[in-house]
Amino acid sequence: MSTSLSKLAAQFPWAAVPLIVSAPMRVMAGPKLAVAASTAGGLGFIGPGVKTANMLSDLEEASTLIKNSRLASLGPTLKTLPVGVGFQVWSDDLDTATHAVREFKPCVVWLFAPKEFTDLTIWSNTLRDVSPNSQIWIQVGTLSEVKRLLTMGTSTSTRDGPDAIVVQGSEAGGHGRASDGLGLVSLLPEAADAVAASQTPEIPLLAAGGIADTRGASAALCLGASGIVLGTRFLAATEARISSGYQHEILRADDGAVSTTRTLLYNHLRGITTWPEEYSPRTIINQSFVEYRAGTAFEELKKRHDEHLQLGDAGWGPNGRLATYAGASVGLIHEVKDAGDIVRDQGGREEDGSVYRLGETWCLRALYWRNNLPAFCSPY
């Protein structure tokens, strides 16, 4: 097993290899989803709430759920809570985040989207001070960001550098790079080369963006990832904190290149205008975007959007107008499943928690390839 794979496996003793991660999607990735993913042998994350303070109540609920799950048996051996948390650095409150991390000590803190790159250093050091055993993961979407992260922790007098880097391809849903993103199949191996040539070649990379099944997970492992992040796929989990109308759109949409786009329109319709300019969200196209592209005035689009807010689940759909943030992998998602089954589909523990599995044979073959073993040596 490679050093980076071993590093992840040692940190999360309940998890299978390769590590399957449910992403910290804002609001929709709540405690039920996070705990279900971790219980199945993955690593579940709680996403940012409407307010940073929401993380406190979410972590309280997650702690209760963990006490009533098989993860409880690991309690005496764990120094951290077996779920992670995510923060949007540009908008979340550091003092409140620090309070949450100090009190609950999640196993990972995932940082994303700073106003200034140096904000990542401030957040990383502050959160490490209050929970030294919590890992810091930082999400980026360009090679230049990867290289900057690799220089953060090279000084012997600082702990600035991340414990892992989440490399987000342009296929990802939600907010990603607005104009300088790149598809994962090119970005990830170049990032892996940069890590290998750095002073910290053991830093694991996690692949995010466009992965919805074992084929994508296996490809990411071959490209240099040590762990796999799924976001949009977990929007179609029974435990996701999501409206049924939104979730139905995840199942309905296909051909992500045509049915999704990156646009700030839906942010603006929702009154959100303060994201750093480097970022723009990928969403499923509906009537709001069709009419916007046809030249309808924003004021009229806003009026129609707000009217659809009163329609409940009917506000989504191809004729709807509400934001449906989702990735280009929507065409690979056809049913709602329990989060545990989604993890096990990729590679997790069996339902009784007793046996590791690697999701059919694809992920296993990818790991053999990564370890330079000839294909004919595979037991599969």
C-alpha positions as CSV (number, residue, x, y, z in Angstrom):
1,M,0.0,0.0,0.0
2,S,1.4,3.5,-0.9
3,T,2.4,5.9,1.9
4,S,-0.5,8.2,1.2
5,L,-3.0,5.3,1.3
6,S,-1.5,4.0,4.5
7,K,-1.7,7.5,6.0
8,L,-5.4,7.8,5.4
9,A,-6.1,4.2,6.6
10,A,-4.3,4.8,9.8
11,Q,-6.2,8.0,10.6
12,F,-9.6,6.5,10.1
13,P,-9.6,2.9,11.6
14,W,-13.3,2.3,10.9
15,A,-12.9,3.0,7.2
16,A,-12.2,0.8,4.2
17,V,-9.5,1.3,1.6
18,P,-9.9,3.1,-0.7
19,L,-11.5,5.9,1.4
20,I,-14.9,6.9,0.2
21,V,-16.0,10.4,1.3
22,S,-19.4,12.0,1.3
23,A,-18.7,15.7,0.6
24,P,-19.6,18.5,3.0
25,M,-22.4,20.0,0.8
26,R,-23.8,23.1,2.3
27,V,-27.0,22.4,4.3
28,M,-27.8,19.2,2.4
29,A,-25.0,17.1,4.0
30,G,-26.3,16.9,7.6
31,P,-25.5,14.7,10.5
32,K,-27.7,11.7,9.4
33,L,-25.9,11.5,6.1
34,A,-22.4,12.0,7.6
35,V,-22.9,9.3,10.3
36,A,-24.5,6.8,7.8
37,A,-21.5,7.2,5.5
38,S,-18.9,6.7,8.3
39,T,-20.9,3.7,9.7
40,A,-20.7,2.0,6.3
41,G,-16.9,2.3,6.2
42,G,-16.5,5.7,4.5
43,L,-16.0,9.1,5.9
44,G,-19.1,11.3,6.2
45,F,-18.9,15.1,6.4
46,I,-21.3,17.7,7.7
47,G,-21.5,20.7,5.4
48,P,-21.8,24.3,6.3
49,G,-25.2,25.5,7.5
50,V,-27.1,28.6,6.7
51,K,-25.2,30.1,9.7
52,T,-21.9,28.8,11.1
53,A,-23.7,28.3,14.4
54,N,-25.7,25.5,12.8
55,M,-22.6,23.4,12.9
56,L,-22.9,23.2,16.7
57,S,-26.4,21.6,16.7
58,D,-25.4,19.4,13.8
59,L,-22.4,18.0,15.6
60,E,-24.5,17.5,18.7
61,E,-26.9,15.4,16.7
62,A,-24.1,13.5,15.0
63,S,-22.6,12.7,18.4
64,T,-25.9,11.2,19.6
65,L,-26.3,9.2,16.4
66,I,-22.8,7.8,16.7
67,K,-23.5,6.7,20.3
68,N,-26.3,4.5,18.9
69,S,-24.3,3.1,15.9
70,R,-21.7,0.5,15.6
71,L,-19.1,3.3,15.6
72,A,-19.7,3.5,19.4
73,S,-17.6,0.4,19.9
74,L,-14.6,2.4,18.7
75,G,-15.2,5.2,21.2
76,P,-12.3,4.3,23.7
77,T,-9.8,4.1,20.8
78,L,-10.7,7.3,19.0
79,K,-9.4,10.7,19.8
80,T,-11.8,12.4,17.4
81,L,-15.4,12.2,16.3
82,P,-15.7,9.8,13.3
83,V,-17.2,12.4,11.0
84,G,-15.7,15.5,9.4
85,V,-17.0,19.1,9.0
86,G,-16.7,21.6,6.2
87,F,-16.4,25.3,6.3
88,Q,-16.6,28.0,3.6
89,V,-13.7,30.2,4.7
90,W,-14.9,33.3,2.9
91,S,-18.3,33.3,4.7
92,D,-18.1,31.2,7.8
93,D,-17.2,32.7,11.2
94,L,-13.9,31.5,12.5
95,D,-14.7,32.1,16.2
96,T,-17.9,30.0,15.9
97,A,-16.1,27.3,13.9
98,T,-13.3,27.2,16.5
99,H,-16.0,26.7,19.2
100,A,-17.5,23.8,17.3
101,V,-14.2,22.1,16.6
102,R,-12.9,22.6,20.2
103,E,-16.1,21.1,21.7
104,F,-16.7,18.1,19.3
105,K,-13.3,17.4,17.8
106,P,-14.3,16.1,14.4
107,C,-11.7,13.9,12.7
108,V,-11.3,16.2,9.7
109,V,-11.9,19.9,9.1
110,W,-12.4,20.6,5.4
111,L,-11.6,24.2,4.3
112,F,-12.7,25.8,1.0
113,A,-13.0,29.1,-0.8
114,P,-11.0,31.7,1.1
115,K,-11.2,35.4,0.3
116,E,-7.4,35.5,0.5
117,F,-5.3,32.4,0.2
118,T,-3.5,33.4,3.4
119,D,-6.8,33.0,5.3
120,L,-6.2,29.2,5.0
121,T,-3.2,29.5,7.2
122,I,-5.1,31.5,9.8
123,W,-7.9,28.9,9.9
124,S,-5.6,25.9,9.8
125,N,-3.5,27.0,12.7
126,T,-6.4,28.2,14.8
127,L,-8.3,25.0,14.4
128,R,-5.3,22.8,15.0
129,D,-4.6,24.6,18.2
130,V,-8.0,23.6,19.7
131,S,-8.1,20.1,18.2
132,P,-4.6,18.8,17.4
133,N,-5.8,15.4,16.4
134,S,-8.2,16.7,13.8
135,Q,-6.8,16.6,10.2
136,I,-7.0,19.7,8.0
137,W,-8.1,19.1,4.4
138,I,-8.1,21.9,1.9
139,Q,-10.1,21.9,-1.4
140,V,-8.6,23.4,-4.5
141,G,-9.4,23.4,-8.2
142,T,-6.2,24.4,-10.0
143,L,-2.6,23.2,-10.1
144,S,-1.4,26.6,-9.0
145,E,-3.4,26.3,-5.8
146,V,-2.0,22.8,-5.2
147,K,1.6,24.1,-5.5
148,R,0.8,27.0,-3.1
149,L,-0.5,24.5,-0.6
150,L,2.6,22.4,-0.9
151,T,4.7,25.4,0.2
152,M,2.5,26.2,3.2
153,G,4.0,23.6,5.6
154,T,7.6,23.4,4.5
155,S,8.9,25.6,7.3
156,T,9.9,23.8,10.5
157,S,8.3,26.5,12.5
158,T,4.8,26.2,11.1
159,R,2.0,23.7,10.8
160,D,0.3,25.6,8.1
161,G,0.2,22.8,5.5
162,P,-2.8,20.6,5.0
163,D,-2.9,16.9,6.0
164,A,-4.6,16.2,2.6
165,I,-5.6,18.1,-0.5
166,V,-9.0,17.7,-2.2
167,V,-8.6,18.2,-5.9
168,Q,-11.9,19.3,-7.4
169,G,-12.3,18.9,-11.2
170,S,-14.5,21.2,-13.2
171,E,-17.2,18.5,-13.5
172,A,-18.1,19.1,-9.8
173,G,-21.5,20.5,-8.8
174,G,-21.9,23.5,-6.6
175,H,-19.2,26.1,-6.4
176,G,-16.0,25.5,-8.3
177,R,-13.5,27.5,-10.3
178,A,-15.3,30.0,-12.5
179,S,-12.9,30.3,-15.4
180,D,-9.7,28.4,-14.7
181,G,-11.0,25.0,-13.7
182,L,-9.9,21.8,-15.4
183,G,-11.4,18.3,-15.8
184,L,-10.2,15.8,-13.2
185,V,-8.6,13.4,-15.8
186,S,-6.0,16.1,-16.6
187,L,-5.9,18.0,-13.3
188,L,-5.4,15.1,-10.9
189,P,-2.3,13.4,-12.4
190,E,-0.6,16.8,-12.8
191,A,-1.4,17.5,-9.1
192,A,0.0,14.1,-8.2
193,D,3.2,14.9,-10.1
194,A,3.5,18.2,-8.2
195,V,3.0,16.4,-4.8
196,A,5.6,13.7,-5.7
197,A,8.2,16.4,-6.6
198,S,7.5,18.4,-3.5
199,Q,9.1,18.3,0.0
200,T,5.9,16.6,1.3
201,P,5.3,13.8,-1.2
202,E,3.3,11.8,1.3
203,I,0.4,14.2,1.3
204,P,-2.7,12.3,0.1
205,L,-4.9,13.6,-2.7
206,L,-8.6,13.1,-2.7
207,A,-10.4,13.3,-6.1
208,A,-13.7,15.2,-6.3
209,G,-15.9,16.1,-9.3
210,G,-17.9,13.9,-11.7
211,I,-17.5,10.7,-9.7
212,A,-20.7,8.8,-9.2
213,D,-19.9,5.1,-9.5
214,T,-17.1,2.6,-9.1
215,R,-15.8,3.2,-12.6
216,G,-15.1,6.8,-11.8
217,A,-13.6,5.9,-8.5
218,S,-11.3,3.4,-10.1
219,A,-10.1,5.9,-12.7
220,A,-9.4,8.5,-10.0
221,L,-7.2,6.0,-8.1
222,C,-5.3,5.2,-11.2
223,L,-4.8,9.0,-11.8
224,G,-3.2,9.4,-8.4
225,A,-6.0,9.8,-5.8
226,S,-5.8,8.1,-2.4
227,G,-9.4,8.7,-1.6
228,I,-12.7,9.4,-3.5
229,V,-15.1,12.2,-2.8
230,L,-18.8,12.0,-4.0
231,G,-21.1,14.9,-3.7
232,T,-23.9,14.8,-6.2
233,R,-24.3,11.0,-5.8
234,F,-25.1,11.6,-2.1
235,L,-27.7,14.1,-2.9
236,A,-29.7,11.0,-3.9
237,A,-29.2,9.4,-0.5
238,T,-32.2,8.8,1.7
239,E,-30.4,10.6,4.5
240,A,-29.6,13.8,2.5
241,R,-31.2,16.9,3.9
242,I,-32.9,17.8,0.7
243,S,-36.3,18.6,-0.8
244,S,-37.9,15.8,-2.8
245,G,-38.3,18.1,-5.8
246,Y,-34.6,18.9,-5.8
247,Q,-33.7,15.2,-5.3
248,H,-36.1,14.2,-8.2
249,E,-34.1,16.5,-10.5
250,I,-30.9,14.7,-9.6
251,L,-32.5,11.5,-10.8
252,R,-34.3,13.0,-13.9
253,A,-31.4,14.9,-15.4
254,D,-28.9,13.2,-17.8
255,D,-26.2,14.3,-20.2
256,G,-24.5,16.6,-17.7
257,A,-22.7,18.5,-20.5
258,V,-26.0,19.7,-21.8
259,S,-28.2,19.7,-18.7
260,T,-25.8,21.5,-16.3
261,T,-23.9,24.7,-16.6
262,R,-21.8,27.1,-14.5
263,T,-23.6,30.3,-13.9
264,L,-24.0,32.9,-11.2
265,L,-27.7,33.4,-12.1
266,Y,-29.2,31.2,-9.4
267,N,-27.0,32.7,-6.8
268,H,-28.2,36.2,-7.8
269,L,-31.8,35.1,-7.9
270,R,-31.4,33.9,-4.3
271,G,-29.8,37.2,-3.3
272,I,-26.3,35.8,-3.0
273,T,-23.8,38.1,-4.5
274,T,-20.7,38.0,-2.3
275,W,-18.9,34.8,-3.3
276,P,-15.2,35.5,-4.3
277,E,-15.0,36.1,-8.0
278,E,-12.9,33.0,-8.6
279,Y,-15.9,30.8,-8.0
280,S,-19.1,30.0,-9.9
281,P,-21.6,27.1,-9.2
282,R,-22.7,24.3,-11.5
283,T,-26.4,23.8,-11.6
284,I,-29.1,21.9,-13.5
285,I,-30.6,24.1,-16.2
286,N,-34.2,25.0,-15.9
287,Q,-36.6,27.7,-17.1
288,S,-34.8,30.5,-15.2
289,F,-31.7,29.9,-17.2
290,V,-33.5,29.3,-20.5
291,E,-35.2,32.7,-20.2
292,Y,-32.1,34.4,-18.9
293,R,-30.2,33.2,-22.0
294,A,-33.1,34.4,-24.2
295,G,-32.8,37.9,-22.8
296,T,-35.5,38.2,-20.2
297,A,-34.7,41.0,-17.7
298,F,-33.3,40.0,-14.4
299,E,-36.1,41.7,-12.5
300,E,-38.7,39.6,-14.2
301,L,-36.7,36.4,-13.6
302,K,-36.4,37.3,-10.0
303,K,-40.2,37.8,-9.7
304,R,-40.9,34.5,-11.3
305,H,-38.3,32.7,-9.2
306,D,-39.8,34.1,-6.0
307,E,-43.2,33.0,-7.1
308,H,-41.9,29.4,-7.5
309,L,-40.5,29.5,-4.0
310,Q,-44.1,29.2,-2.9
311,L,-44.7,26.1,-4.9
312,G,-42.8,23.7,-2.8
313,D,-41.4,20.7,-4.7
314,A,-43.1,21.9,-7.9
315,G,-40.6,24.8,-7.9
316,W,-37.9,22.4,-9.3
317,G,-37.9,20.6,-12.6
318,P,-37.2,21.5,-16.2
319,N,-40.1,24.0,-16.1
320,G,-39.2,25.1,-12.6
321,R,-37.1,28.0,-11.6
322,L,-35.3,27.1,-8.3
323,A,-31.6,26.5,-8.0
324,T,-30.5,22.9,-8.4
325,Y,-26.8,22.7,-7.7
326,A,-25.4,19.5,-9.1
327,G,-22.5,18.0,-10.9
328,A,-22.0,16.7,-14.4
329,S,-22.4,13.2,-13.2
330,V,-26.2,13.5,-12.9
331,G,-26.6,11.2,-15.9
332,L,-25.1,8.3,-13.8
333,I,-27.5,8.6,-10.9
334,H,-30.8,6.7,-11.4
335,E,-32.1,5.9,-7.9
336,V,-32.3,7.1,-4.3
337,K,-30.3,4.7,-2.0
338,D,-29.3,4.6,1.6
339,A,-25.9,6.3,2.1
340,G,-24.5,3.0,3.4
341,D,-25.3,1.3,0.1
342,I,-23.7,4.1,-1.8
343,V,-20.5,3.7,0.1
344,R,-20.6,-0.1,-0.2
345,D,-21.2,0.3,-4.0
346,Q,-17.8,2.1,-4.2
347,G,-16.0,0.1,-1.5
348,G,-16.9,0.0,2.1
349,R,-17.7,-2.5,4.9
350,E,-20.4,-5.2,4.6
351,E,-23.6,-4.4,6.5
352,D,-22.5,-6.4,9.5
353,G,-19.4,-4.3,9.7
354,S,-17.1,-7.3,9.8
355,V,-15.5,-7.5,6.4
356,Y,-13.8,-5.0,4.1
357,R,-14.8,-5.0,0.5
358,L,-13.6,-2.9,-2.4
359,G,-16.6,-2.5,-4.5
360,E,-16.8,-5.2,-7.1
361,T,-13.3,-5.5,-8.8
362,W,-12.7,-2.1,-10.3
363,C,-11.2,-0.4,-7.3
364,L,-9.1,-3.4,-6.4
365,R,-7.6,-3.6,-9.8
366,A,-6.9,0.2,-9.6
367,L,-5.0,-0.4,-6.3
368,Y,-3.0,-3.2,-7.9
369,W,-2.1,-0.9,-10.7
370,R,-1.1,1.9,-8.3
371,N,1.2,-0.5,-6.5
372,N,2.9,-1.6,-9.7
373,L,1.7,-5.1,-9.6
374,P,1.1,-6.8,-12.9
375,A,-2.6,-7.3,-13.8
376,F,-2.2,-11.1,-13.9
377,C,-1.3,-11.2,-10.2
378,S,-4.8,-9.9,-9.3
379,P,-7.0,-12.5,-7.6
380,Y,-9.8,-11.2,-9.7
